[in-house]
Amino acid sequence: DRSTKLDERTQLKILQSMVAHSQYTYPGDCTLEAINATVKGAKPNDLILVISDANLRRYRIEAKEVSKLVQRQGVHSHLILIGATKEAKDLAKEIPNERAQVCLDSADLPIIIKSIVKS
């Protein structure tokens, strides 16, 4: 619920937990399945942050598939693409309403997330 405000310390702990979790994931891609399951389970006005390395072509995932999933009515989905690849930039352009951003430096990730949460 967006009306529940978390203090910055709690937000930092959540982000640190997300980073720690990602260090132990297996290679391969479940991007579409993960986005779909999260969006389907979302309540109206939920905020969903999808963070991806943007190497989607490797897994035969097209931008339009991702775009369709993150545009569900009533859910605030945002896609953050890690890396300065042409693929990341092209994918970000496919997602309307500034719901996709390219993160060129992982040190900028907290800043990007904070700007999304504040908007």
C-alpha positions as CSV (number, residue, x, y, z in Angstrom):
1,D,0.0,0.0,0.0
2,R,1.5,3.3,-1.1
3,S,0.0,5.1,1.9
4,T,2.4,3.2,4.2
5,K,5.6,5.2,4.4
6,L,8.8,3.4,5.2
7,D,11.6,5.3,6.9
8,E,14.9,5.5,5.0
9,R,16.6,3.0,7.2
10,T,13.9,0.4,6.5
11,Q,14.1,1.1,2.8
12,L,17.9,0.6,2.9
13,K,17.5,-2.7,4.6
14,I,15.0,-3.9,2.0
15,L,17.4,-2.9,-0.8
16,Q,20.3,-4.6,0.9
17,S,18.2,-7.7,1.2
18,M,17.3,-7.5,-2.5
19,V,21.0,-7.2,-3.5
20,A,22.0,-10.1,-1.2
21,H,19.3,-12.3,-2.7
22,S,20.4,-11.5,-6.3
23,Q,23.9,-12.7,-5.6
24,Y,22.7,-16.3,-5.1
25,T,20.3,-16.7,-8.0
26,Y,20.9,-19.2,-10.7
27,P,21.8,-18.3,-14.3
28,G,19.1,-18.4,-16.8
29,D,16.1,-16.3,-17.3
30,C,12.6,-16.2,-15.8
31,T,12.0,-12.5,-16.5
32,L,8.6,-12.9,-18.2
33,E,7.3,-15.4,-15.7
34,A,8.4,-13.3,-12.7
35,I,6.9,-10.1,-14.1
36,N,3.7,-11.8,-15.0
37,A,3.3,-13.5,-11.6
38,T,4.1,-10.3,-9.7
39,V,1.7,-8.2,-11.8
40,K,-1.1,-10.7,-11.5
41,G,-0.7,-10.8,-7.7
42,A,-0.5,-7.0,-7.4
43,K,-3.2,-5.0,-5.8
44,P,-4.4,-1.7,-7.3
45,N,-1.8,1.0,-6.9
46,D,1.0,-1.4,-5.9
47,L,4.5,-0.5,-6.9
48,I,6.5,-3.1,-8.8
49,L,10.2,-2.7,-9.5
50,V,11.7,-5.0,-12.2
51,I,15.5,-5.0,-12.2
52,S,17.1,-6.8,-15.2
53,D,20.5,-7.0,-16.8
54,A,18.6,-6.4,-20.1
55,N,20.2,-9.4,-21.9
56,L,16.8,-10.4,-23.1
57,R,17.7,-11.4,-26.7
58,R,19.9,-14.1,-25.3
59,Y,16.7,-15.7,-24.0
60,R,14.6,-14.9,-27.1
61,I,12.5,-12.3,-25.2
62,E,11.2,-9.4,-27.2
63,A,10.7,-5.9,-25.9
64,K,7.1,-5.9,-26.7
65,E,6.5,-8.9,-24.4
66,V,8.1,-7.1,-21.5
67,S,6.3,-3.8,-22.4
68,K,2.9,-5.5,-22.4
69,L,3.5,-7.0,-18.9
70,V,4.6,-3.8,-17.2
71,Q,1.7,-1.8,-18.5
72,R,-1.1,-3.3,-16.5
73,Q,-3.8,-0.8,-15.6
74,G,-3.8,0.3,-12.0
75,V,-0.4,-1.1,-11.1
76,H,2.7,1.1,-11.0
77,S,5.4,-1.1,-12.7
78,H,8.8,0.2,-13.5
79,L,11.7,-1.5,-15.3
80,I,15.3,-0.8,-14.4
81,L,17.8,-2.1,-16.9
82,I,21.4,-2.6,-15.7
83,G,24.0,-1.9,-18.3
84,A,24.9,0.5,-21.1
85,T,24.1,-1.9,-23.9
86,K,22.2,-0.8,-27.0
87,E,19.6,-3.5,-26.1
88,A,18.9,-1.8,-22.7
89,K,18.5,1.6,-24.3
90,D,16.2,0.2,-27.1
91,L,14.1,-1.7,-24.5
92,A,13.7,1.4,-22.4
93,K,12.4,3.3,-25.4
94,E,9.7,0.6,-25.9
95,I,8.2,1.1,-22.5
96,P,5.9,4.2,-22.4
97,N,5.3,6.8,-19.7
98,E,8.9,6.7,-18.5
99,R,8.4,3.4,-16.8
100,A,11.8,2.1,-17.9
101,Q,15.2,3.5,-17.1
102,V,18.7,2.4,-17.9
103,C,21.2,2.3,-15.0
104,L,24.7,2.8,-16.4
105,D,26.4,2.4,-13.0
106,S,25.1,0.1,-10.3
107,A,26.1,2.7,-7.8
108,D,23.2,4.8,-9.2
109,L,20.6,2.1,-8.6
110,P,19.6,3.4,-5.1
111,I,19.1,6.9,-6.6
112,I,17.0,5.6,-9.4
113,I,14.8,3.5,-7.1
114,K,14.4,6.5,-4.7
115,S,13.3,8.7,-7.6
116,I,10.7,6.1,-8.7
117,V,9.4,5.6,-5.1
118,K,9.0,9.4,-4.6
119,S,7.1,9.9,-7.9
